[in-house]
């Protein structure tokens, strides 16, 4: 198989692996075998610094040549998973023609332009960047 095909397979694997880490899990605290409380917990990817670092691999790429395909896959997978989890309504309404790379560009640019916020949770930074960029326009 050619290099381009191998790269795409590796990138697809990285996207799926990243998305699997985002699946919520339930936790039950137990005291002497009795359930005391049930709370929902979610996987926290990391902060904006890690996401920005991963997305730099995408920005540094030249066409199909990506030096760090694992980091690029984490960036694409994480941002795509969050974009797909945001309900489409008046606050988030991207055009059907918006591509996955556009979501990555929006988040990368937001993190680049707001280095003071990169220590915050990557989930909220990503969601806020996407919602700000893809608001429904008033008609």
PyMOL commands that place a pseudoatom at each C-alpha (Angstrom):
pseudoatom trace, name=CA, resn=UNK, resi=1, chain=A, elem=C, hetatm=0, pos=[0.000, 0.000, 0.000]
pseudoatom trace, name=CA, resn=UNK, resi=2, chain=A, elem=C, hetatm=0, pos=[1.260, 3.501, -0.712]
pseudoatom trace, name=CA, resn=UNK, resi=3, chain=A, elem=C, hetatm=0, pos=[2.399, 5.976, 1.931]
pseudoatom trace, name=CA, resn=UNK, resi=4, chain=A, elem=C, hetatm=0, pos=[-0.688, 8.160, 1.495]
pseudoatom trace, name=CA, resn=UNK, resi=5, chain=A, elem=C, hetatm=0, pos=[-2.965, 5.182, 2.190]
pseudoatom trace, name=CA, resn=UNK, resi=6, chain=A, elem=C, hetatm=0, pos=[-0.975, 4.164, 5.262]
pseudoatom trace, name=CA, resn=UNK, resi=7, chain=A, elem=C, hetatm=0, pos=[-1.080, 7.717, 6.597]
pseudoatom trace, name=CA, resn=UNK, resi=8, chain=A, elem=C, hetatm=0, pos=[-4.851, 7.886, 6.184]
pseudoatom trace, name=CA, resn=UNK, resi=9, chain=A, elem=C, hetatm=0, pos=[-5.313, 4.541, 7.957]
pseudoatom trace, name=CA, resn=UNK, resi=10, chain=A, elem=C, hetatm=0, pos=[-3.096, 5.709, 10.831]
pseudoatom trace, name=CA, resn=UNK, resi=11, chain=A, elem=C, hetatm=0, pos=[-4.931, 9.032, 11.070]
pseudoatom trace, name=CA, resn=UNK, resi=12, chain=A, elem=C, hetatm=0, pos=[-8.300, 7.232, 11.086]
pseudoatom trace, name=CA, resn=UNK, resi=13, chain=A, elem=C, hetatm=0, pos=[-7.088, 4.948, 13.872]
pseudoatom trace, name=CA, resn=UNK, resi=14, chain=A, elem=C, hetatm=0, pos=[-5.952, 7.954, 15.916]
pseudoatom trace, name=CA, resn=UNK, resi=15, chain=A, elem=C, hetatm=0, pos=[-9.314, 9.674, 15.438]
pseudoatom trace, name=CA, resn=UNK, resi=16, chain=A, elem=C, hetatm=0, pos=[-11.243, 6.601, 16.600]
pseudoatom trace, name=CA, resn=UNK, resi=17, chain=A, elem=C, hetatm=0, pos=[-8.914, 6.041, 19.567]
pseudoatom trace, name=CA, resn=UNK, resi=18, chain=A, elem=C, hetatm=0, pos=[-9.331, 9.647, 20.669]
pseudoatom trace, name=CA, resn=UNK, resi=19, chain=A, elem=C, hetatm=0, pos=[-13.096, 9.532, 20.307]
pseudoatom trace, name=CA, resn=UNK, resi=20, chain=A, elem=C, hetatm=0, pos=[-13.272, 6.405, 22.448]
pseudoatom trace, name=CA, resn=UNK, resi=21, chain=A, elem=C, hetatm=0, pos=[-11.560, 8.250, 25.295]
pseudoatom trace, name=CA, resn=UNK, resi=22, chain=A, elem=C, hetatm=0, pos=[-14.439, 10.734, 25.317]
pseudoatom trace, name=CA, resn=UNK, resi=23, chain=A, elem=C, hetatm=0, pos=[-17.170, 8.198, 26.104]
pseudoatom trace, name=CA, resn=UNK, resi=24, chain=A, elem=C, hetatm=0, pos=[-18.758, 9.124, 29.436]
pseudoatom trace, name=CA, resn=UNK, resi=25, chain=A, elem=C, hetatm=0, pos=[-18.642, 6.628, 32.240]
pseudoatom trace, name=CA, resn=UNK, resi=26, chain=A, elem=C, hetatm=0, pos=[-20.828, 6.320, 35.331]
pseudoatom trace, name=CA, resn=UNK, resi=27, chain=A, elem=C, hetatm=0, pos=[-19.339, 6.014, 38.764]
pseudoatom trace, name=CA, resn=UNK, resi=28, chain=A, elem=C, hetatm=0, pos=[-21.009, 4.703, 41.904]
pseudoatom trace, name=CA, resn=UNK, resi=29, chain=A, elem=C, hetatm=0, pos=[-19.410, 5.444, 45.225]
pseudoatom trace, name=CA, resn=UNK, resi=30, chain=A, elem=C, hetatm=0, pos=[-19.794, 2.514, 47.573]
pseudoatom trace, name=CA, resn=UNK, resi=31, chain=A, elem=C, hetatm=0, pos=[-19.635, 2.382, 51.321]
pseudoatom trace, name=CA, resn=UNK, resi=32, chain=A, elem=C, hetatm=0, pos=[-19.696, -1.122, 52.804]
pseudoatom trace, name=CA, resn=UNK, resi=33, chain=A, elem=C, hetatm=0, pos=[-21.226, -2.428, 49.587]
pseudoatom trace, name=CA, resn=UNK, resi=34, chain=A, elem=C, hetatm=0, pos=[-24.127, 0.041, 49.540]
pseudoatom trace, name=CA, resn=UNK, resi=35, chain=A, elem=C, hetatm=0, pos=[-24.425, 2.645, 46.821]
pseudoatom trace, name=CA, resn=UNK, resi=36, chain=A, elem=C, hetatm=0, pos=[-24.140, 6.065, 48.454]
pseudoatom trace, name=CA, resn=UNK, resi=37, chain=A, elem=C, hetatm=0, pos=[-24.426, 8.302, 45.416]
pseudoatom trace, name=CA, resn=UNK, resi=38, chain=A, elem=C, hetatm=0, pos=[-24.414, 8.132, 41.677]
pseudoatom trace, name=CA, resn=UNK, resi=39, chain=A, elem=C, hetatm=0, pos=[-22.593, 10.793, 39.727]
pseudoatom trace, name=CA, resn=UNK, resi=40, chain=A, elem=C, hetatm=0, pos=[-21.745, 11.217, 36.096]
pseudoatom trace, name=CA, resn=UNK, resi=41, chain=A, elem=C, hetatm=0, pos=[-18.072, 11.567, 35.281]
pseudoatom trace, name=CA, resn=UNK, resi=42, chain=A, elem=C, hetatm=0, pos=[-16.513, 12.422, 31.977]
pseudoatom trace, name=CA, resn=UNK, resi=43, chain=A, elem=C, hetatm=0, pos=[-13.067, 11.893, 30.580]
pseudoatom trace, name=CA, resn=UNK, resi=44, chain=A, elem=C, hetatm=0, pos=[-11.119, 15.125, 30.673]
pseudoatom trace, name=CA, resn=UNK, resi=45, chain=A, elem=C, hetatm=0, pos=[-8.748, 15.181, 27.724]
pseudoatom trace, name=CA, resn=UNK, resi=46, chain=A, elem=C, hetatm=0, pos=[-6.503, 17.898, 29.046]
pseudoatom trace, name=CA, resn=UNK, resi=47, chain=A, elem=C, hetatm=0, pos=[-6.043, 21.599, 28.921]
pseudoatom trace, name=CA, resn=UNK, resi=48, chain=A, elem=C, hetatm=0, pos=[-5.749, 23.953, 25.984]
pseudoatom trace, name=CA, resn=UNK, resi=49, chain=A, elem=C, hetatm=0, pos=[-1.951, 23.757, 26.030]
pseudoatom trace, name=CA, resn=UNK, resi=50, chain=A, elem=C, hetatm=0, pos=[-1.969, 20.050, 25.099]
pseudoatom trace, name=CA, resn=UNK, resi=51, chain=A, elem=C, hetatm=0, pos=[-4.666, 20.524, 22.478]
pseudoatom trace, name=CA, resn=UNK, resi=52, chain=A, elem=C, hetatm=0, pos=[-2.791, 23.470, 20.970]
pseudoatom trace, name=CA, resn=UNK, resi=53, chain=A, elem=C, hetatm=0, pos=[0.392, 21.419, 20.869]
pseudoatom trace, name=CA, resn=UNK, resi=54, chain=A, elem=C, hetatm=0, pos=[-1.410, 18.539, 19.122]
pseudoatom trace, name=CA, resn=UNK, resi=55, chain=A, elem=C, hetatm=0, pos=[-3.044, 20.878, 16.622]
pseudoatom trace, name=CA, resn=UNK, resi=56, chain=A, elem=C, hetatm=0, pos=[0.302, 22.438, 15.751]
pseudoatom trace, name=CA, resn=UNK, resi=57, chain=A, elem=C, hetatm=0, pos=[1.096, 19.120, 14.044]
pseudoatom trace, name=CA, resn=UNK, resi=58, chain=A, elem=C, hetatm=0, pos=[-1.853, 19.776, 11.732]
pseudoatom trace, name=CA, resn=UNK, resi=59, chain=A, elem=C, hetatm=0, pos=[-0.866, 23.382, 11.087]
pseudoatom trace, name=CA, resn=UNK, resi=60, chain=A, elem=C, hetatm=0, pos=[2.743, 22.419, 10.341]
pseudoatom trace, name=CA, resn=UNK, resi=61, chain=A, elem=C, hetatm=0, pos=[1.678, 19.733, 7.867]
pseudoatom trace, name=CA, resn=UNK, resi=62, chain=A, elem=C, hetatm=0, pos=[2.180, 20.217, 4.158]
pseudoatom trace, name=CA, resn=UNK, resi=63, chain=A, elem=C, hetatm=0, pos=[-0.690, 18.655, 2.282]
pseudoatom trace, name=CA, resn=UNK, resi=64, chain=A, elem=C, hetatm=0, pos=[-0.790, 14.962, 3.131]
pseudoatom trace, name=CA, resn=UNK, resi=65, chain=A, elem=C, hetatm=0, pos=[2.629, 15.003, 4.817]
pseudoatom trace, name=CA, resn=UNK, resi=66, chain=A, elem=C, hetatm=0, pos=[2.179, 15.079, 8.583]
pseudoatom trace, name=CA, resn=UNK, resi=67, chain=A, elem=C, hetatm=0, pos=[5.248, 14.649, 10.776]
pseudoatom trace, name=CA, resn=UNK, resi=68, chain=A, elem=C, hetatm=0, pos=[3.352, 13.682, 13.932]
pseudoatom trace, name=CA, resn=UNK, resi=69, chain=A, elem=C, hetatm=0, pos=[0.286, 11.775, 12.768]
pseudoatom trace, name=CA, resn=UNK, resi=70, chain=A, elem=C, hetatm=0, pos=[-0.665, 10.679, 16.274]
pseudoatom trace, name=CA, resn=UNK, resi=71, chain=A, elem=C, hetatm=0, pos=[-0.842, 14.266, 17.566]
pseudoatom trace, name=CA, resn=UNK, resi=72, chain=A, elem=C, hetatm=0, pos=[-2.702, 15.359, 14.431]
pseudoatom trace, name=CA, resn=UNK, resi=73, chain=A, elem=C, hetatm=0, pos=[-5.167, 12.496, 14.898]
pseudoatom trace, name=CA, resn=UNK, resi=74, chain=A, elem=C, hetatm=0, pos=[-5.772, 13.461, 18.512]
pseudoatom trace, name=CA, resn=UNK, resi=75, chain=A, elem=C, hetatm=0, pos=[-6.399, 17.062, 17.455]
pseudoatom trace, name=CA, resn=UNK, resi=76, chain=A, elem=C, hetatm=0, pos=[-8.826, 16.116, 14.670]
pseudoatom trace, name=CA, resn=UNK, resi=77, chain=A, elem=C, hetatm=0, pos=[-10.585, 13.454, 16.715]
pseudoatom trace, name=CA, resn=UNK, resi=78, chain=A, elem=C, hetatm=0, pos=[-11.010, 15.566, 19.829]
pseudoatom trace, name=CA, resn=UNK, resi=79, chain=A, elem=C, hetatm=0, pos=[-12.323, 18.641, 18.021]
pseudoatom trace, name=CA, resn=UNK, resi=80, chain=A, elem=C, hetatm=0, pos=[-14.594, 16.624, 15.733]
pseudoatom trace, name=CA, resn=UNK, resi=81, chain=A, elem=C, hetatm=0, pos=[-16.083, 14.709, 18.670]
pseudoatom trace, name=CA, resn=UNK, resi=82, chain=A, elem=C, hetatm=0, pos=[-16.895, 17.937, 20.477]
pseudoatom trace, name=CA, resn=UNK, resi=83, chain=A, elem=C, hetatm=0, pos=[-18.298, 19.588, 17.336]
pseudoatom trace, name=CA, resn=UNK, resi=84, chain=A, elem=C, hetatm=0, pos=[-20.588, 16.604, 16.800]
pseudoatom trace, name=CA, resn=UNK, resi=85, chain=A, elem=C, hetatm=0, pos=[-21.719, 16.653, 20.439]
pseudoatom trace, name=CA, resn=UNK, resi=86, chain=A, elem=C, hetatm=0, pos=[-22.933, 20.279, 20.352]
pseudoatom trace, name=CA, resn=UNK, resi=87, chain=A, elem=C, hetatm=0, pos=[-26.685, 20.469, 19.663]
pseudoatom trace, name=CA, resn=UNK, resi=88, chain=A, elem=C, hetatm=0, pos=[-27.461, 22.402, 16.510]
pseudoatom trace, name=CA, resn=UNK, resi=89, chain=A, elem=C, hetatm=0, pos=[-29.670, 25.325, 17.492]
pseudoatom trace, name=CA, resn=UNK, resi=90, chain=A, elem=C, hetatm=0, pos=[-29.569, 29.118, 17.502]
pseudoatom trace, name=CA, resn=UNK, resi=91, chain=A, elem=C, hetatm=0, pos=[-26.223, 29.042, 19.316]
pseudoatom trace, name=CA, resn=UNK, resi=92, chain=A, elem=C, hetatm=0, pos=[-24.440, 26.545, 17.057]
pseudoatom trace, name=CA, resn=UNK, resi=93, chain=A, elem=C, hetatm=0, pos=[-25.467, 26.223, 13.454]
pseudoatom trace, name=CA, resn=UNK, resi=94, chain=A, elem=C, hetatm=0, pos=[-22.616, 25.496, 11.024]
pseudoatom trace, name=CA, resn=UNK, resi=95, chain=A, elem=C, hetatm=0, pos=[-23.469, 25.290, 7.351]
pseudoatom trace, name=CA, resn=UNK, resi=96, chain=A, elem=C, hetatm=0, pos=[-23.730, 21.752, 5.976]
pseudoatom trace, name=CA, resn=UNK, resi=97, chain=A, elem=C, hetatm=0, pos=[-20.693, 22.486, 3.791]
pseudoatom trace, name=CA, resn=UNK, resi=98, chain=A, elem=C, hetatm=0, pos=[-18.374, 23.110, 6.792]
pseudoatom trace, name=CA, resn=UNK, resi=99, chain=A, elem=C, hetatm=0, pos=[-15.489, 20.642, 6.725]
pseudoatom trace, name=CA, resn=UNK, resi=100, chain=A, elem=C, hetatm=0, pos=[-13.746, 18.956, 9.649]
pseudoatom trace, name=CA, resn=UNK, resi=101, chain=A, elem=C, hetatm=0, pos=[-10.564, 20.917, 8.922]
pseudoatom trace, name=CA, resn=UNK, resi=102, chain=A, elem=C, hetatm=0, pos=[-12.501, 24.183, 9.393]
pseudoatom trace, name=CA, resn=UNK, resi=103, chain=A, elem=C, hetatm=0, pos=[-13.416, 23.157, 12.932]
pseudoatom trace, name=CA, resn=UNK, resi=104, chain=A, elem=C, hetatm=0, pos=[-9.745, 22.432, 13.607]
pseudoatom trace, name=CA, resn=UNK, resi=105, chain=A, elem=C, hetatm=0, pos=[-8.710, 25.782, 12.124]
pseudoatom trace, name=CA, resn=UNK, resi=106, chain=A, elem=C, hetatm=0, pos=[-11.243, 27.673, 14.260]
pseudoatom trace, name=CA, resn=UNK, resi=107, chain=A, elem=C, hetatm=0, pos=[-10.093, 26.028, 17.496]
pseudoatom trace, name=CA, resn=UNK, resi=108, chain=A, elem=C, hetatm=0, pos=[-6.401, 26.307, 16.629]
pseudoatom trace, name=CA, resn=UNK, resi=109, chain=A, elem=C, hetatm=0, pos=[-6.770, 30.016, 15.831]
pseudoatom trace, name=CA, resn=UNK, resi=110, chain=A, elem=C, hetatm=0, pos=[-8.719, 30.597, 19.047]
pseudoatom trace, name=CA, resn=UNK, resi=111, chain=A, elem=C, hetatm=0, pos=[-6.015, 28.907, 21.123]
pseudoatom trace, name=CA, resn=UNK, resi=112, chain=A, elem=C, hetatm=0, pos=[-3.283, 30.773, 19.241]
pseudoatom trace, name=CA, resn=UNK, resi=113, chain=A, elem=C, hetatm=0, pos=[-5.026, 34.121, 19.809]
pseudoatom trace, name=CA, resn=UNK, resi=114, chain=A, elem=C, hetatm=0, pos=[-5.822, 33.456, 23.490]
pseudoatom trace, name=CA, resn=UNK, resi=115, chain=A, elem=C, hetatm=0, pos=[-2.685, 31.997, 25.108]
pseudoatom trace, name=CA, resn=UNK, resi=116, chain=A, elem=C, hetatm=0, pos=[-3.868, 33.258, 28.493]
pseudoatom trace, name=CA, resn=UNK, resi=117, chain=A, elem=C, hetatm=0, pos=[-6.743, 30.748, 28.390]
pseudoatom trace, name=CA, resn=UNK, resi=118, chain=A, elem=C, hetatm=0, pos=[-4.800, 27.645, 27.319]
pseudoatom trace, name=CA, resn=UNK, resi=119, chain=A, elem=C, hetatm=0, pos=[-4.505, 26.408, 30.908]
pseudoatom trace, name=CA, resn=UNK, resi=120, chain=A, elem=C, hetatm=0, pos=[-8.297, 25.935, 30.970]
pseudoatom trace, name=CA, resn=UNK, resi=121, chain=A, elem=C, hetatm=0, pos=[-10.151, 22.697, 30.145]
pseudoatom trace, name=CA, resn=UNK, resi=122, chain=A, elem=C, hetatm=0, pos=[-9.807, 21.828, 26.455]
pseudoatom trace, name=CA, resn=UNK, resi=123, chain=A, elem=C, hetatm=0, pos=[-13.459, 20.776, 26.207]
pseudoatom trace, name=CA, resn=UNK, resi=124, chain=A, elem=C, hetatm=0, pos=[-14.808, 24.194, 27.176]
pseudoatom trace, name=CA, resn=UNK, resi=125, chain=A, elem=C, hetatm=0, pos=[-12.244, 26.073, 25.102]
pseudoatom trace, name=CA, resn=UNK, resi=126, chain=A, elem=C, hetatm=0, pos=[-13.138, 23.991, 22.044]
pseudoatom trace, name=CA, resn=UNK, resi=127, chain=A, elem=C, hetatm=0, pos=[-16.877, 24.295, 22.543]
pseudoatom trace, name=CA, resn=UNK, resi=128, chain=A, elem=C, hetatm=0, pos=[-16.685, 28.060, 23.117]
pseudoatom trace, name=CA, resn=UNK, resi=129, chain=A, elem=C, hetatm=0, pos=[-14.510, 28.604, 20.035]
pseudoatom trace, name=CA, resn=UNK, resi=130, chain=A, elem=C, hetatm=0, pos=[-16.857, 26.581, 17.823]
pseudoatom trace, name=CA, resn=UNK, resi=131, chain=A, elem=C, hetatm=0, pos=[-20.062, 28.142, 19.155]
pseudoatom trace, name=CA, resn=UNK, resi=132, chain=A, elem=C, hetatm=0, pos=[-18.595, 31.647, 18.714]
pseudoatom trace, name=CA, resn=UNK, resi=133, chain=A, elem=C, hetatm=0, pos=[-17.535, 30.921, 15.144]
pseudoatom trace, name=CA, resn=UNK, resi=134, chain=A, elem=C, hetatm=0, pos=[-20.655, 29.117, 13.951]
pseudoatom trace, name=CA, resn=UNK, resi=135, chain=A, elem=C, hetatm=0, pos=[-23.536, 31.131, 15.401]
pseudoatom trace, name=CA, resn=UNK, resi=136, chain=A, elem=C, hetatm=0, pos=[-26.753, 31.233, 13.449]
pseudoatom trace, name=CA, resn=UNK, resi=137, chain=A, elem=C, hetatm=0, pos=[-26.919, 34.475, 11.502]
pseudoatom trace, name=CA, resn=UNK, resi=138, chain=A, elem=C, hetatm=0, pos=[-29.989, 36.646, 12.015]
pseudoatom trace, name=CA, resn=UNK, resi=139, chain=A, elem=C, hetatm=0, pos=[-32.222, 36.884, 8.940]
for i in range(1, 139): cmd.bond("trace and resi %d" % i, "trace and resi %d" % (i + 1))
show_as sticks, trace
zoom trace
